[in-house]
Amino acid sequence: MKKFAAAIFLTALIAATAFAQSPPTLRIVTETPGLPSDLFYGDIKVKPLRLRPGTNQVITIADYDFFIQQQYVDFLRRFPEPDGMAFYLNILNGCQPSDVECIKFTRGALSANFFRSPEFQRKGSYVMYLYMVSVGHRPATVAELNGPNTTERPHYTEFMSDLGSISVPNDDPVVTEQKKVALTDAWMQRPEIKTKYDPLSNSAFVQALQTTAGVTVSNAAQLLTDLNGGVKTRAQVLRAIAESPEVNNQYFKQAFVTMEYFGYLRRDPEVCVGSPNPSQCGFIFHNARFQLTADEDFLENTIVRGFIESPEYIGRF
């Protein structure tokens, strides 16, 4: 549905009136080439007025087709394919226009489905887990706030840059795989990674990744054997651990909550260190909600709705 990208954008800018004061400049910020850009007047985001082609009808995030397209853009970093758009529209159209709760619940469920999708897991979750395995993780509880391995990573800007490096417009699995290999190889050459891991023996390297992630992978001995025998590189061992079921089981929920901030609000979670009430701090609060019941589908939908129904999210558009 690229017609939205080509829709007419009308903006009203207020000129600076202070005498001898240079007015702010217009900036176009593009996170992913080929996707819609943001326009800023100084540090103020200028909201576009989206009109359906050939009409004066305003497009809003409440519109089913625009909402669905935005899930593709925010989470999969591409425009929807026609079959995908039709599939999700059919589900949303199953709600009667007067049944507000059905519409809200279905929107939450569909949006959560993008995070659970194999495509996002191949790309978004992989980037997230690379950070959690090799650098450290965002604190999920009050007790972890001051832990020795807490580094609150990844941050929004670095995550989006890494995700963009492995995203392709048509989700070509061959090209995606090539890009993931290139990202992981380059990852091992990053200064902070080289400083932390280059001095280690192969055995210490495998153990350090598990210690940083807080997991023990079932094939650790084989990974070490492959590394010592030249069957695998350190980049391949890092990837094997990042894509392991142990890491996914450990960090699926944390990654889910982090992506709510990244995907919906386009920012980092609130900084909880030093908060007067850490248990109510956004990221920790939402993680704690996951522990309330075993029904993860219900909780995912509840948390997603909290974001997509928030004034901050709606205010993006």
CYANA upper distance limits for C-alpha pairs under 8 A (distance plus 0.5 A):
  1 MET  CA     69 GLN  CA      7.62
  1 MET  CA     79 PHE  CA      7.16
  1 MET  CA     80 PRO  CA      6.90
  1 MET  CA     81 GLU  CA      8.01
  1 MET  CA     82 PRO  CA      7.76
  1 MET  CA     85 MET  CA      8.42
  2 LYS  CA      6 ALA  CA      7.27
  2 LYS  CA     79 PHE  CA      7.30
  3 LYS  CA      7 ALA  CA      6.68
  3 LYS  CA     53 PRO  CA      8.47
  4 PHE  CA     50 ARG  CA      8.28
  4 PHE  CA     52 ARG  CA      8.29
  4 PHE  CA     66 PHE  CA      8.24
  5 ALA  CA     35 LEU  CA      8.15
  5 ALA  CA     36 PRO  CA      6.60
  7 ALA  CA     50 ARG  CA      6.72
  7 ALA  CA     51 LEU  CA      6.69
  7 ALA  CA     52 ARG  CA      7.14
  7 ALA  CA     53 PRO  CA      6.72
  8 ILE  CA     49 LEU  CA      8.00
  8 ILE  CA     50 ARG  CA      6.65
  8 ILE  CA     51 LEU  CA      6.58
  8 ILE  CA     53 PRO  CA      7.94
  9 PHE  CA     48 PRO  CA      5.76
  9 PHE  CA     49 LEU  CA      5.89
  9 PHE  CA     50 ARG  CA      6.31
  9 PHE  CA     51 LEU  CA      8.13
 10 LEU  CA     48 PRO  CA      6.34
 10 LEU  CA     49 LEU  CA      5.78
 10 LEU  CA     50 ARG  CA      8.09
 11 THR  CA     46 VAL  CA      7.49
 11 THR  CA     47 LYS  CA      7.61
 11 THR  CA     48 PRO  CA      6.37
 11 THR  CA     49 LEU  CA      7.36
 13 LEU  CA     41 TYR  CA      8.20
 15 ALA  CA     23 PRO  CA      7.40
 16 ALA  CA     21 GLN  CA      7.98
 16 ALA  CA     22 SER  CA      8.06
 16 ALA  CA     23 PRO  CA      5.63
 16 ALA  CA     24 PRO  CA      8.11
 17 THR  CA     21 GLN  CA      8.23
 24 PRO  CA     41 TYR  CA      6.61
 24 PRO  CA     42 GLY  CA      5.12
 25 THR  CA     41 TYR  CA      6.29
 25 THR  CA     42 GLY  CA      5.85
 26 LEU  CA     39 LEU  CA      7.51
 26 LEU  CA     40 PHE  CA      6.12
 26 LEU  CA     41 TYR  CA      5.17
 26 LEU  CA     42 GLY  CA      6.70
 27 ARG  CA     39 LEU  CA      6.25
 27 ARG  CA     40 PHE  CA      5.48
 27 ARG  CA     41 TYR  CA      6.92
 27 ARG  CA     42 GLY  CA      7.59
 28 ILE  CA     37 SER  CA      6.97
 28 ILE  CA     38 ASP  CA      6.21
 28 ILE  CA     39 LEU  CA      5.17
 28 ILE  CA     40 PHE  CA      6.82
 29 VAL  CA     37 SER  CA      6.07
 29 VAL  CA     38 ASP  CA      5.61
 29 VAL  CA     39 LEU  CA      6.84
 29 VAL  CA     40 PHE  CA      8.10
 30 THR  CA     35 LEU  CA      8.08
 30 THR  CA     36 PRO  CA      7.69
 30 THR  CA     37 SER  CA      5.08
 30 THR  CA     38 ASP  CA      7.02
 31 GLU  CA     35 LEU  CA      8.32
 31 GLU  CA     37 SER  CA      7.57
 31 GLU  CA    160 MET  CA      7.81
 31 GLU  CA    161 SER  CA      8.03
 31 GLU  CA    164 GLY  CA      8.24
 32 THR  CA     77 ARG  CA      7.73
 32 THR  CA    164 GLY  CA      6.54
 35 LEU  CA     73 VAL  CA      7.77
 35 LEU  CA     77 ARG  CA      8.06
 35 LEU  CA     78 ARG  CA      7.39
 35 LEU  CA     79 PHE  CA      8.16
 38 ASP  CA     45 LYS  CA      7.70
 38 ASP  CA     46 VAL  CA      8.12
 39 LEU  CA     45 LYS  CA      6.48
 39 LEU  CA     46 VAL  CA      6.02
 39 LEU  CA     47 LYS  CA      8.07
 40 PHE  CA     44 ILE  CA      5.84
 40 PHE  CA     45 LYS  CA      4.86
 40 PHE  CA     46 VAL  CA      5.92
 41 TYR  CA     45 LYS  CA      6.81
 41 TYR  CA     46 VAL  CA      7.00
 47 LYS  CA    316 ARG  CA      8.02
 47 LYS  CA    317 PHE  CA      6.95
 48 PRO  CA    317 PHE  CA      8.09
 49 LEU  CA     58 VAL  CA      7.57
 49 LEU  CA     59 ILE  CA      8.31
 50 ARG  CA     58 VAL  CA      6.14
 50 ARG  CA     59 ILE  CA      5.71
 50 ARG  CA     60 THR  CA      8.04
 51 LEU  CA     55 THR  CA      7.16
 51 LEU  CA     56 ASN  CA      6.40
 51 LEU  CA     57 GLN  CA      5.96
 51 LEU  CA     58 VAL  CA      5.12
 51 LEU  CA     59 ILE  CA      6.07
 52 ARG  CA     56 ASN  CA      7.32
 52 ARG  CA     57 GLN  CA      6.19
 52 ARG  CA     58 VAL  CA      7.00
 52 ARG  CA     59 ILE  CA      6.93
 59 ILE  CA     63 ASP  CA      7.15
 59 ILE  CA     66 PHE  CA      7.81
 60 THR  CA     66 PHE  CA      7.56
 60 THR  CA    317 PHE  CA      7.40
 61 ILE  CA     66 PHE  CA      6.49
 61 ILE  CA     67 PHE  CA      5.67
 61 ILE  CA    314 ILE  CA      7.49
 61 ILE  CA    317 PHE  CA      7.14
 62 ALA  CA     66 PHE  CA      8.16
 62 ALA  CA     67 PHE  CA      7.01
 63 ASP  CA     67 PHE  CA      6.49
 64 TYR  CA     68 ILE  CA      6.65
 64 TYR  CA     89 LEU  CA      7.15
 64 TYR  CA     92 LEU  CA      7.65
 65 ASP  CA     69 GLN  CA      6.64
 65 ASP  CA     85 MET  CA      7.85
 65 ASP  CA     89 LEU  CA      7.29
 66 PHE  CA     70 GLN  CA      6.60
 67 PHE  CA     71 GLN  CA      7.06
 68 ILE  CA     72 TYR  CA      7.20
 68 ILE  CA     85 MET  CA      7.43
 68 ILE  CA     88 TYR  CA      7.61
 68 ILE  CA     89 LEU  CA      8.24
 69 GLN  CA     73 VAL  CA      6.80
 69 GLN  CA     79 PHE  CA      6.89
 69 GLN  CA     80 PRO  CA      6.54
 69 GLN  CA     85 MET  CA      7.99
 70 GLN  CA     74 ASP  CA      6.34
 71 GLN  CA     75 PHE  CA      6.32
 71 GLN  CA     76 LEU  CA      7.96
 71 GLN  CA    111 SER  CA      6.93
 71 GLN  CA    114 PHE  CA      7.54
 72 TYR  CA     76 LEU  CA      5.48
 72 TYR  CA     77 ARG  CA      6.69
 72 TYR  CA     78 ARG  CA      6.28
 72 TYR  CA     79 PHE  CA      6.31
 72 TYR  CA     80 PRO  CA      6.37
 72 TYR  CA    114 PHE  CA      8.13
 73 VAL  CA     77 ARG  CA      4.99
 73 VAL  CA     78 ARG  CA      5.49
 73 VAL  CA     79 PHE  CA      6.36
 73 VAL  CA     80 PRO  CA      8.46
 74 ASP  CA    263 GLY  CA      5.70
 74 ASP  CA    264 TYR  CA      7.70
 75 PHE  CA    114 PHE  CA      7.22
 75 PHE  CA    115 PHE  CA      7.51
 75 PHE  CA    120 PHE  CA      7.39
 75 PHE  CA    124 GLY  CA      8.13
 75 PHE  CA    263 GLY  CA      6.51
 76 LEU  CA    114 PHE  CA      8.21
 76 LEU  CA    119 GLU  CA      7.70
 76 LEU  CA    120 PHE  CA      6.56
 76 LEU  CA    124 GLY  CA      8.37
 76 LEU  CA    167 SER  CA      8.14
 77 ARG  CA    164 GLY  CA      7.83
 77 ARG  CA    167 SER  CA      7.02
 77 ARG  CA    168 VAL  CA      8.41
 77 ARG  CA    169 PRO  CA      8.13
 78 ARG  CA    167 SER  CA      8.38
 78 ARG  CA    168 VAL  CA      7.87
 78 ARG  CA    169 PRO  CA      5.80
 78 ARG  CA    170 ASN  CA      7.91
 79 PHE  CA    169 PRO  CA      7.78
 80 PRO  CA     84 GLY  CA      6.65
 80 PRO  CA     85 MET  CA      6.48
 81 GLU  CA     85 MET  CA      6.80
 82 PRO  CA     86 ALA  CA      6.64
 83 ASP  CA     87 PHE  CA      6.56
 84 GLY  CA     88 TYR  CA      6.87
 85 MET  CA     89 LEU  CA      6.54
 86 ALA  CA     90 ASN  CA      6.53
 87 PHE  CA     91 ILE  CA      7.14
 88 TYR  CA     92 LEU  CA      6.84
 88 TYR  CA    110 LEU  CA      7.97
 89 LEU  CA     93 ASN  CA      6.44
 90 ASN  CA     94 GLY  CA      6.94
 91 ILE  CA     95 CYS  CA      8.25
 91 ILE  CA    106 THR  CA      8.33
 92 LEU  CA    103 ILE  CA      7.31
 92 LEU  CA    106 THR  CA      7.00
 92 LEU  CA    107 ARG  CA      7.73
 95 CYS  CA     99 ASP  CA      6.94
 95 CYS  CA    102 CYS  CA      6.34
 95 CYS  CA    103 ILE  CA      6.44
 96 GLN  CA    102 CYS  CA      8.29
 96 GLN  CA    103 ILE  CA      8.44
 97 PRO  CA    103 ILE  CA      8.30
 99 ASP  CA    103 ILE  CA      6.96
100 VAL  CA    104 LYS  CA      6.70
101 GLU  CA    105 PHE  CA      6.48
102 CYS  CA    106 THR  CA      6.45
103 ILE  CA    107 ARG  CA      6.56
104 LYS  CA    108 GLY  CA      6.76
104 LYS  CA    305 ARG  CA      7.89
105 PHE  CA    109 ALA  CA      6.69
105 PHE  CA    301 ASN  CA      7.70
105 PHE  CA    305 ARG  CA      8.05
106 THR  CA    110 LEU  CA      6.51
107 ARG  CA    111 SER  CA      6.59
107 ARG  CA    305 ARG  CA      8.41
108 GLY  CA    112 ALA  CA      6.67
108 GLY  CA    301 ASN  CA      5.59
108 GLY  CA    302 THR  CA      7.86
108 GLY  CA    304 VAL  CA      6.09
108 GLY  CA    305 ARG  CA      5.69
108 GLY  CA    308 ILE  CA      8.06
109 ALA  CA    113 ASN  CA      6.76
109 ALA  CA    300 GLU  CA      8.32
109 ALA  CA    301 ASN  CA      5.79
109 ALA  CA    304 VAL  CA      8.43
110 LEU  CA    114 PHE  CA      7.42
111 SER  CA    115 PHE  CA      7.84
111 SER  CA    304 VAL  CA      7.79
112 ALA  CA    116 ARG  CA      7.10
112 ALA  CA    300 GLU  CA      6.99
112 ALA  CA    301 ASN  CA      6.89
112 ALA  CA    304 VAL  CA      7.02
113 ASN  CA    117 SER  CA      6.43
114 PHE  CA    120 PHE  CA      7.30
115 PHE  CA    120 PHE  CA      6.33
115 PHE  CA    121 GLN  CA      7.74
115 PHE  CA    256 PHE  CA      7.69
116 ARG  CA    120 PHE  CA      7.37
116 ARG  CA    121 GLN  CA      7.29
117 SER  CA    121 GLN  CA      6.80
118 PRO  CA    122 ARG  CA      6.58
119 GLU  CA    123 LYS  CA      7.01
119 GLU  CA    171 ASP  CA      8.16
120 PHE  CA    124 GLY  CA      5.59
120 PHE  CA    125 SER  CA      6.94
121 GLN  CA    125 SER  CA      5.21
121 GLN  CA    126 TYR  CA      6.85
122 ARG  CA    126 TYR  CA      6.38
123 LYS  CA    127 VAL  CA      6.80
123 LYS  CA    163 LEU  CA      7.10
123 LYS  CA    166 ILE  CA      7.31
123 LYS  CA    167 SER  CA      7.76
124 GLY  CA    128 MET  CA      6.76
124 GLY  CA    163 LEU  CA      6.67
125 SER  CA    129 TYR  CA      6.52
125 SER  CA    255 ALA  CA      7.51
126 TYR  CA    130 LEU  CA      6.68
126 TYR  CA    242 ALA  CA      7.29
126 TYR  CA    243 GLU  CA      7.27
127 VAL  CA    131 TYR  CA      7.27
127 VAL  CA    159 PHE  CA      7.54
127 VAL  CA    162 ASP  CA      7.28
127 VAL  CA    163 LEU  CA      6.96
128 MET  CA    132 MET  CA      7.01
128 MET  CA    154 PRO  CA      7.34
128 MET  CA    159 PHE  CA      7.82
128 MET  CA    255 ALA  CA      7.19
129 TYR  CA    133 VAL  CA      6.39
129 TYR  CA    242 ALA  CA      5.84
129 TYR  CA    243 GLU  CA      8.07
129 TYR  CA    247 VAL  CA      7.88
129 TYR  CA    248 ASN  CA      8.41
129 TYR  CA    251 TYR  CA      8.24
130 LEU  CA    134 SER  CA      6.54
130 LEU  CA    135 VAL  CA      8.30
130 LEU  CA    238 LEU  CA      8.12
130 LEU  CA    239 ARG  CA      7.90
130 LEU  CA    242 ALA  CA      6.17
131 TYR  CA    135 VAL  CA      5.59
131 TYR  CA    136 GLY  CA      6.72
131 TYR  CA    137 HIS  CA      7.65
131 TYR  CA    153 ARG  CA      7.01
131 TYR  CA    154 PRO  CA      6.55
132 MET  CA    136 GLY  CA      5.15
132 MET  CA    137 HIS  CA      5.27
132 MET  CA    153 ARG  CA      7.73
132 MET  CA    154 PRO  CA      8.33
132 MET  CA    212 THR  CA      7.84
132 MET  CA    213 ALA  CA      6.30
133 VAL  CA    137 HIS  CA      8.41
133 VAL  CA    209 LEU  CA      6.17
133 VAL  CA    210 GLN  CA      7.50
133 VAL  CA    212 THR  CA      6.25
133 VAL  CA    213 ALA  CA      4.95
133 VAL  CA    238 LEU  CA      8.26
133 VAL  CA    241 ILE  CA      7.99
133 VAL  CA    242 ALA  CA      6.68
133 VAL  CA    247 VAL  CA      8.42
134 SER  CA    193 ILE  CA      7.87
134 SER  CA    209 LEU  CA      6.24
134 SER  CA    212 THR  CA      6.86
134 SER  CA    213 ALA  CA      7.72
134 SER  CA    238 LEU  CA      8.19
135 VAL  CA    151 THR  CA      8.07
135 VAL  CA    153 ARG  CA      7.91
135 VAL  CA    193 ILE  CA      8.18
135 VAL  CA    212 THR  CA      7.39
136 GLY  CA    149 ASN  CA      6.36
136 GLY  CA    150 THR  CA      6.55
136 GLY  CA    151 THR  CA      6.18
136 GLY  CA    152 GLU  CA      7.74
136 GLY  CA    153 ARG  CA      6.97
136 GLY  CA    212 THR  CA      6.32
136 GLY  CA    213 ALA  CA      7.16
137 HIS  CA    149 ASN  CA      7.80
137 HIS  CA    150 THR  CA      6.28
137 HIS  CA    151 THR  CA      6.53
137 HIS  CA    152 GLU  CA      6.10
137 HIS  CA    153 ARG  CA      6.05
137 HIS  CA    154 PRO  CA      8.11
137 HIS  CA    213 ALA  CA      8.06
138 ARG  CA    150 THR  CA      6.57
138 ARG  CA    151 THR  CA      6.73
138 ARG  CA    152 GLU  CA      4.39
138 ARG  CA    153 ARG  CA      6.13
138 ARG  CA    154 PRO  CA      8.27
138 ARG  CA    254 GLN  CA      8.35
139 PRO  CA    144 GLU  CA      5.75
139 PRO  CA    145 LEU  CA      6.03
139 PRO  CA    150 THR  CA      6.58
139 PRO  CA    152 GLU  CA      7.10
139 PRO  CA    284 ILE  CA      7.83
140 ALA  CA    144 GLU  CA      7.14
140 ALA  CA    145 LEU  CA      8.39
140 ALA  CA    254 GLN  CA      7.32
140 ALA  CA    283 PHE  CA      7.67
140 ALA  CA    284 ILE  CA      5.77
140 ALA  CA    287 ASN  CA      6.65
140 ALA  CA    288 ALA  CA      8.31
141 THR  CA    145 LEU  CA      7.25
141 THR  CA    279 SER  CA      7.95
141 THR  CA    284 ILE  CA      6.09
141 THR  CA    287 ASN  CA      8.15
141 THR  CA    288 ALA  CA      7.92
142 VAL  CA    278 PRO  CA      6.62
142 VAL  CA    279 SER  CA      6.54
142 VAL  CA    284 ILE  CA      7.62
143 ALA  CA    147 GLY  CA      8.02
144 GLU  CA    150 THR  CA      7.60
145 LEU  CA    150 THR  CA      7.43
145 LEU  CA    272 CYS  CA      8.07
145 LEU  CA    273 VAL  CA      6.84
146 ASN  CA    150 THR  CA      7.31
146 ASN  CA    273 VAL  CA      8.26
149 ASN  CA    212 THR  CA      7.42
154 PRO  CA    158 GLU  CA      7.21
154 PRO  CA    159 PHE  CA      6.43
155 HIS  CA    159 PHE  CA      6.49
155 HIS  CA    268 ASP  CA      6.56
156 TYR  CA    160 MET  CA      6.59
156 TYR  CA    262 PHE  CA      6.50
156 TYR  CA    266 ARG  CA      7.70
156 TYR  CA    267 ARG  CA      6.17
156 TYR  CA    268 ASP  CA      5.88
157 THR  CA    161 SER  CA      6.73
158 GLU  CA    162 ASP  CA      6.73
159 PHE  CA    163 LEU  CA      6.48
160 MET  CA    164 GLY  CA      6.43
161 SER  CA    165 SER  CA      6.90
162 ASP  CA    166 ILE  CA      7.50
162 ASP  CA    183 LEU  CA      8.22
163 LEU  CA    167 SER  CA      6.77
165 SER  CA    179 LYS  CA      7.46
165 SER  CA    183 LEU  CA      7.87
166 ILE  CA    176 THR  CA      6.30
166 ILE  CA    179 LYS  CA      5.50
166 ILE  CA    180 LYS  CA      6.41
166 ILE  CA    183 LEU  CA      7.95
167 SER  CA    171 ASP  CA      7.55
167 SER  CA    176 THR  CA      7.16
168 VAL  CA    172 ASP  CA      7.20
168 VAL  CA    175 VAL  CA      7.96
168 VAL  CA    176 THR  CA      7.26
171 ASP  CA    175 VAL  CA      8.44
171 ASP  CA    176 THR  CA      7.34
172 ASP  CA    176 THR  CA      6.50
173 PRO  CA    177 GLU  CA      6.49
174 VAL  CA    178 GLN  CA      6.85
175 VAL  CA    179 LYS  CA      6.69
176 THR  CA    180 LYS  CA      6.64
177 GLU  CA    181 VAL  CA      6.77
178 GLN  CA    182 ALA  CA      6.80
179 LYS  CA    183 LEU  CA      6.56
180 LYS  CA    184 THR  CA      6.63
181 VAL  CA    185 ASP  CA      6.67
182 ALA  CA    186 ALA  CA      6.60
183 LEU  CA    187 TRP  CA      6.41
184 THR  CA    188 MET  CA      7.11
184 THR  CA    235 ALA  CA      6.18
184 THR  CA    236 GLN  CA      8.06
184 THR  CA    238 LEU  CA      8.36
184 THR  CA    239 ARG  CA      7.48
185 ASP  CA    189 GLN  CA      7.59
185 ASP  CA    235 ALA  CA      5.95
186 ALA  CA    190 ARG  CA      7.23
187 TRP  CA    193 ILE  CA      7.79
187 TRP  CA    235 ALA  CA      8.14
188 MET  CA    193 ILE  CA      6.41
188 MET  CA    194 LYS  CA      6.93
188 MET  CA    234 ARG  CA      8.18
188 MET  CA    235 ALA  CA      6.66
189 GLN  CA    193 ILE  CA      7.25
189 GLN  CA    194 LYS  CA      6.49
190 ARG  CA    194 LYS  CA      6.57
191 PRO  CA    195 THR  CA      6.51
192 GLU  CA    196 LYS  CA      6.72
193 ILE  CA    197 TYR  CA      6.42
193 ILE  CA    198 ASP  CA      8.15
194 LYS  CA    198 ASP  CA      5.46
195 THR  CA    199 PRO  CA      7.90
197 TYR  CA    205 PHE  CA      6.81
200 LEU  CA    204 ALA  CA      6.06
200 LEU  CA    205 PHE  CA      6.07
201 SER  CA    205 PHE  CA      6.46
202 ASN  CA    206 VAL  CA      6.84
202 ASN  CA    224 LEU  CA      7.28
202 ASN  CA    227 LEU  CA      7.43
202 ASN  CA    228 ASN  CA      7.43
203 SER  CA    207 GLN  CA      6.82
203 SER  CA    224 LEU  CA      6.82
204 ALA  CA    208 ALA  CA      6.33
205 PHE  CA    209 LEU  CA      6.86
206 VAL  CA    210 GLN  CA      7.07
206 VAL  CA    220 ALA  CA      7.65
206 VAL  CA    223 LEU  CA      8.23
206 VAL  CA    224 LEU  CA      7.23
206 VAL  CA    237 VAL  CA      8.16
207 GLN  CA    211 THR  CA      6.57
208 ALA  CA    212 THR  CA      6.51
209 LEU  CA    213 ALA  CA      6.67
209 LEU  CA    238 LEU  CA      7.91
209 LEU  CA    241 ILE  CA      8.33
210 GLN  CA    214 GLY  CA      6.26
210 GLN  CA    215 VAL  CA      5.74
210 GLN  CA    216 THR  CA      6.28
210 GLN  CA    217 VAL  CA      7.82
210 GLN  CA    241 ILE  CA      8.35
211 THR  CA    215 VAL  CA      7.07
211 THR  CA    216 THR  CA      8.43
213 ALA  CA    247 VAL  CA      7.72
215 VAL  CA    246 GLU  CA      7.00
215 VAL  CA    247 VAL  CA      7.16
215 VAL  CA    250 GLN  CA      8.02
216 THR  CA    220 ALA  CA      7.99
216 THR  CA    246 GLU  CA      7.73
217 VAL  CA    241 ILE  CA      7.56
217 VAL  CA    244 SER  CA      7.65
217 VAL  CA    246 GLU  CA      6.55
219 ASN  CA    223 LEU  CA      6.69
220 ALA  CA    224 LEU  CA      6.79
221 ALA  CA    225 THR  CA      6.76
222 GLN  CA    226 ASP  CA      6.56
223 LEU  CA    227 LEU  CA      6.56
223 LEU  CA    232 LYS  CA      8.18
223 LEU  CA    237 VAL  CA      6.88
224 LEU  CA    228 ASN  CA      6.57
225 THR  CA    229 GLY  CA      6.52
226 ASP  CA    230 GLY  CA      6.54
226 ASP  CA    231 VAL  CA      5.23
226 ASP  CA    232 LYS  CA      5.82
227 LEU  CA    231 VAL  CA      6.48
227 LEU  CA    232 LYS  CA      5.46
227 LEU  CA    233 THR  CA      6.51
227 LEU  CA    234 ARG  CA      7.40
227 LEU  CA    237 VAL  CA      7.98
232 LYS  CA    236 GLN  CA      6.28
232 LYS  CA    237 VAL  CA      7.06
233 THR  CA    237 VAL  CA      6.85
234 ARG  CA    238 LEU  CA      6.61
235 ALA  CA    239 ARG  CA      6.74
236 GLN  CA    240 ALA  CA      6.60
237 VAL  CA    241 ILE  CA      6.81
238 LEU  CA    242 ALA  CA      6.61
239 ARG  CA    243 GLU  CA      6.53
240 ALA  CA    244 SER  CA      6.53
241 ILE  CA    247 VAL  CA      7.59
242 ALA  CA    247 VAL  CA      6.78
242 ALA  CA    248 ASN  CA      8.46
243 GLU  CA    247 VAL  CA      7.47
243 GLU  CA    248 ASN  CA      7.67
244 SER  CA    248 ASN  CA      7.00
245 PRO  CA    249 ASN  CA      6.45
246 GLU  CA    250 GLN  CA      6.65
247 VAL  CA    251 TYR  CA      6.51
247 VAL  CA    252 PHE  CA      8.41
248 ASN  CA    252 PHE  CA      5.68
251 TYR  CA    255 ALA  CA      6.37
252 PHE  CA    256 PHE  CA      6.53
253 LYS  CA    257 VAL  CA      6.81
253 LYS  CA    287 ASN  CA      7.49
253 LYS  CA    290 PHE  CA      7.93
254 GLN  CA    258 THR  CA      6.63
254 GLN  CA    287 ASN  CA      7.06
255 ALA  CA    259 MET  CA      6.55
256 PHE  CA    260 GLU  CA      6.96
257 VAL  CA    261 TYR  CA      7.41
257 VAL  CA    283 PHE  CA      7.35
257 VAL  CA    286 HIS  CA      7.25
257 VAL  CA    287 ASN  CA      7.26
258 THR  CA    262 PHE  CA      6.85
258 THR  CA    268 ASP  CA      8.40
258 THR  CA    269 PRO  CA      7.55
258 THR  CA    283 PHE  CA      7.83
259 MET  CA    263 GLY  CA      5.89
259 MET  CA    264 TYR  CA      8.25
260 GLU  CA    264 TYR  CA      6.04
260 GLU  CA    265 LEU  CA      7.71
260 GLU  CA    304 VAL  CA      7.53
260 GLU  CA    307 PHE  CA      7.49
261 TYR  CA    265 LEU  CA      5.50
261 TYR  CA    266 ARG  CA      6.65
261 TYR  CA    267 ARG  CA      6.41
261 TYR  CA    268 ASP  CA      6.74
261 TYR  CA    269 PRO  CA      6.46
262 PHE  CA    266 ARG  CA      5.08
262 PHE  CA    267 ARG  CA      5.86
262 PHE  CA    268 ASP  CA      6.99
264 TYR  CA    307 PHE  CA      7.24
264 TYR  CA    308 ILE  CA      7.37
264 TYR  CA    313 TYR  CA      6.57
265 LEU  CA    307 PHE  CA      8.32
265 LEU  CA    312 GLU  CA      7.34
265 LEU  CA    313 TYR  CA      6.23
265 LEU  CA    316 ARG  CA      8.37
269 PRO  CA    282 GLY  CA      7.30
269 PRO  CA    283 PHE  CA      6.48
270 GLU  CA    281 CYS  CA      7.43
270 GLU  CA    282 GLY  CA      6.61
270 GLU  CA    283 PHE  CA      7.33
271 VAL  CA    275 SER  CA      8.23
271 VAL  CA    281 CYS  CA      8.36
272 CYS  CA    278 PRO  CA      6.33
272 CYS  CA    281 CYS  CA      6.23
272 CYS  CA    282 GLY  CA      8.39
272 CYS  CA    283 PHE  CA      8.44
272 CYS  CA    284 ILE  CA      8.44
273 VAL  CA    278 PRO  CA      7.82
274 GLY  CA    278 PRO  CA      8.12
275 SER  CA    281 CYS  CA      7.70
277 ASN  CA    281 CYS  CA      7.30
278 PRO  CA    284 ILE  CA      7.90
279 SER  CA    284 ILE  CA      6.58
279 SER  CA    285 PHE  CA      6.32
280 GLN  CA    284 ILE  CA      7.36
280 GLN  CA    285 PHE  CA      5.57
281 CYS  CA    285 PHE  CA      6.11
282 GLY  CA    286 HIS  CA      6.66
283 PHE  CA    287 ASN  CA      6.76
284 ILE  CA    288 ALA  CA      6.59
285 PHE  CA    289 ARG  CA      6.96
286 HIS  CA    290 PHE  CA      7.41
286 HIS  CA    303 ILE  CA      7.55
287 ASN  CA    291 GLN  CA      7.90
288 ALA  CA    292 LEU  CA      7.76
289 ARG  CA    299 LEU  CA      7.87
290 PHE  CA    296 GLU  CA      7.49
290 PHE  CA    299 LEU  CA      6.73
290 PHE  CA    300 GLU  CA      8.41
293 THR  CA    299 LEU  CA      8.20
295 ASP  CA    299 LEU  CA      6.96
296 GLU  CA    300 GLU  CA      6.37
297 ASP  CA    301 ASN  CA      6.71
298 PHE  CA    302 THR  CA      6.65
299 LEU  CA    303 ILE  CA      6.53
300 GLU  CA    304 VAL  CA      6.47
301 ASN  CA    305 ARG  CA      6.52
302 THR  CA    306 GLY  CA      6.82
303 ILE  CA    307 PHE  CA      7.17
304 VAL  CA    308 ILE  CA      6.70
305 ARG  CA    309 GLU  CA      6.09
305 ARG  CA    310 SER  CA      8.47
306 GLY  CA    310 SER  CA      6.55
307 PHE  CA    313 TYR  CA      7.05
308 ILE  CA    313 TYR  CA      6.20
308 ILE  CA    314 ILE  CA      7.47
309 GLU  CA    313 TYR  CA      7.42
309 GLU  CA    314 ILE  CA      7.35
310 SER  CA    314 ILE  CA      6.88
311 PRO  CA    315 GLY  CA      6.19
312 GLU  CA    316 ARG  CA      7.13
313 TYR  CA    317 PHE  CA      8.24
